[in-house]
Amino acid sequence: MKLDAVKWSGALVLMLCLMAGSAWAAWEWQANTYGQQLAAKEADQQTERTNLANANSAQILAEQGKRFALEQWLAASDQAHYRVLTDEKTKQERLRDRLATADLRLSVLLDTTAATGGDGMPATTSPGGVVYGTARAQLDRAHAQRIIGITGDGDQGLIALKACQAYAKEVSRTK
């Protein structure tokens, strides 16, 4: 009976060893399979991150290109605006100088409708010409220069407004 017990205990130990070995083999197989799945998932995620990074880089480069083009346009626009503004100031200075030296005189039309009976036509032509002459009054130099200064400020305002409108139009077009 003792021999039988040793046989059974040996068989039991052998069976336990086989069970432990098969459990270990199954564990290793599952771990290997799970590791491969994790590695494949990690590779997929890395590929996705790389694709996103490349897409972001392309978008950033496109935006930088747009920004560069807008900066170039703004620089050209500023130069054109400065040139127009400088030319306008030069014209105003020349006009002011001509007014100051009496090379040029500003005059205004006088309303002669009340003096001629309300029809707007003078009774006779002026002795020096064939066109009906209208009565004119010359302005004082100081007043003429003030008027030129006011119109110059208005011209500068219109030039600045045109530049702002062009800028707003360009910025809204590029978006």
C-alpha positions as CSV (number, residue, x, y, z in Angstrom):
1,M,0.0,0.0,0.0
2,K,2.9,2.2,0.7
3,L,4.1,1.6,-2.8
4,D,0.8,2.5,-4.2
5,A,0.8,5.7,-2.2
6,V,4.3,6.6,-3.5
7,K,3.1,5.9,-7.0
8,W,0.0,8.1,-6.5
9,S,2.0,10.8,-4.9
10,G,4.6,10.8,-7.7
11,A,1.8,10.8,-10.2
12,L,0.1,13.7,-8.3
13,V,3.4,15.6,-8.2
14,L,3.9,15.0,-11.9
15,M,0.3,16.1,-12.6
16,L,0.8,19.2,-10.5
17,C,4.1,19.9,-12.4
18,L,2.3,19.5,-15.7
19,M,-0.5,21.7,-14.6
20,A,1.9,24.4,-13.4
21,G,3.9,24.1,-16.6
22,S,0.8,24.4,-18.8
23,A,-0.5,27.4,-16.6
24,W,2.9,29.0,-17.0
25,A,2.9,28.4,-20.8
26,A,-0.6,29.8,-21.1
27,W,0.4,32.8,-19.0
28,E,3.4,33.4,-21.2
29,W,1.4,33.0,-24.4
30,Q,-1.2,35.5,-23.1
31,A,1.5,37.9,-22.0
32,N,3.1,37.7,-25.4
33,T,-0.1,38.2,-27.3
34,Y,-1.1,41.1,-25.0
35,G,2.3,42.7,-25.5
36,Q,2.0,42.4,-29.2
37,Q,-1.4,44.0,-29.1
38,L,-0.1,46.8,-26.9
39,A,2.9,47.3,-29.2
40,A,0.6,47.5,-32.3
41,K,-1.7,50.0,-30.4
42,E,1.3,52.1,-29.4
43,A,2.5,52.1,-33.0
44,D,-0.9,53.2,-34.3
45,Q,-1.1,56.0,-31.7
46,Q,2.4,57.1,-32.6
47,T,1.5,57.1,-36.3
48,E,-1.6,59.1,-35.5
49,R,0.4,61.6,-33.4
50,T,2.9,62.0,-36.2
51,N,0.1,62.6,-38.8
52,L,-1.5,65.2,-36.5
53,A,1.9,66.9,-36.0
54,N,2.5,67.0,-39.7
55,A,-1.0,68.4,-40.3
56,N,-0.4,71.1,-37.7
57,S,3.0,71.9,-39.2
58,A,1.4,72.3,-42.6
59,Q,-1.3,74.5,-41.2
60,I,1.3,76.6,-39.4
61,L,3.3,77.0,-42.5
62,A,0.2,78.0,-44.5
63,E,-0.7,80.6,-41.8
64,Q,2.9,81.9,-41.8
65,G,2.7,82.3,-45.6
66,K,-0.6,84.2,-45.3
67,R,0.9,86.4,-42.6
68,F,4.1,87.1,-44.7
69,A,1.9,88.0,-47.7
70,L,-0.2,90.3,-45.5
71,E,2.9,91.9,-44.0
72,Q,4.3,92.5,-47.5
73,W,1.0,94.0,-48.7
74,L,0.9,96.2,-45.6
75,A,4.4,97.4,-46.2
76,A,3.6,98.2,-49.8
77,S,0.3,99.9,-48.7
78,D,2.1,101.9,-46.1
79,Q,4.7,103.1,-48.6
80,A,1.9,104.0,-51.1
81,H,0.0,105.8,-48.3
82,Y,3.1,107.7,-47.2
83,R,3.9,108.7,-50.8
84,V,0.3,110.0,-51.4
85,L,0.4,111.8,-48.1
86,T,3.8,113.4,-48.8
87,D,2.7,114.4,-52.3
88,E,-0.4,116.0,-50.9
89,K,1.5,117.9,-48.2
90,T,4.0,119.1,-50.9
91,K,1.1,120.4,-53.0
92,Q,-0.4,122.2,-50.0
93,E,2.9,123.8,-49.1
94,R,3.4,125.0,-52.7
95,L,-0.1,126.4,-52.7
96,R,0.4,128.1,-49.4
97,D,3.7,129.6,-50.7
98,R,2.0,130.8,-53.9
99,L,-0.7,132.4,-51.7
100,A,1.9,134.0,-49.5
101,T,3.9,135.6,-52.4
102,A,0.7,136.8,-54.1
103,D,1.5,134.6,-57.1
104,L,-1.9,133.1,-56.6
105,R,-5.1,134.7,-55.2
106,L,-8.2,133.0,-54.1
107,S,-11.5,134.5,-55.0
108,V,-15.1,133.7,-54.3
109,L,-18.2,134.2,-56.4
110,L,-20.6,136.8,-55.2
111,D,-24.3,136.3,-55.3
112,T,-25.5,138.7,-57.9
113,T,-29.1,137.4,-58.3
114,A,-30.5,140.0,-55.9
115,A,-28.7,142.9,-57.8
116,T,-29.9,141.8,-61.2
117,G,-33.5,141.3,-60.5
118,G,-33.4,137.6,-59.5
119,D,-33.0,135.9,-62.8
120,G,-29.3,135.1,-62.3
121,M,-28.1,136.7,-65.5
122,P,-26.2,140.0,-65.5
123,A,-27.6,142.7,-67.7
124,T,-24.5,143.2,-69.7
125,T,-21.2,141.4,-70.3
126,S,-18.0,142.6,-68.8
127,P,-16.0,145.0,-71.1
128,G,-13.0,142.7,-71.3
129,G,-14.7,139.5,-72.5
130,V,-17.6,137.9,-74.3
131,V,-18.7,135.6,-71.5
132,Y,-21.1,136.9,-68.9
133,G,-18.8,137.8,-66.1
134,T,-19.7,137.1,-62.5
135,A,-18.7,139.3,-59.7
136,R,-15.8,137.9,-57.7
137,A,-14.1,139.0,-54.5
138,Q,-10.6,138.2,-53.7
139,L,-9.9,136.7,-50.2
140,D,-7.3,138.0,-47.9
141,R,-4.1,135.9,-47.8
142,A,-4.5,134.8,-44.2
143,H,-8.0,133.6,-44.8
144,A,-6.9,131.9,-48.0
145,Q,-4.2,130.1,-46.2
146,R,-6.6,129.0,-43.4
147,I,-8.9,127.6,-46.1
148,I,-6.1,125.8,-47.7
149,G,-5.0,124.4,-44.3
150,I,-8.6,123.2,-43.6
151,T,-8.9,121.5,-47.0
152,G,-5.4,120.0,-46.5
153,D,-6.5,118.5,-43.2
154,G,-9.6,117.1,-45.0
155,D,-7.5,115.7,-47.8
156,Q,-5.2,114.0,-45.3
157,G,-8.2,112.6,-43.5
158,L,-9.6,111.2,-46.8
159,I,-6.2,109.7,-47.6
160,A,-6.0,108.0,-44.2
161,L,-9.6,106.8,-44.5
162,K,-8.9,105.3,-47.9
163,A,-5.8,103.5,-46.4
164,C,-7.9,102.2,-43.5
165,Q,-10.6,100.9,-45.8
166,A,-8.0,99.2,-48.0
167,Y,-6.5,97.6,-45.0
168,A,-9.8,96.4,-43.6
169,K,-10.8,95.0,-47.0
170,E,-7.5,93.2,-47.4
171,V,-7.6,91.7,-43.9
172,S,-11.2,90.6,-44.2
173,R,-10.4,89.1,-47.6
174,T,-7.5,87.0,-46.3
175,K,-9.5,85.4,-43.5
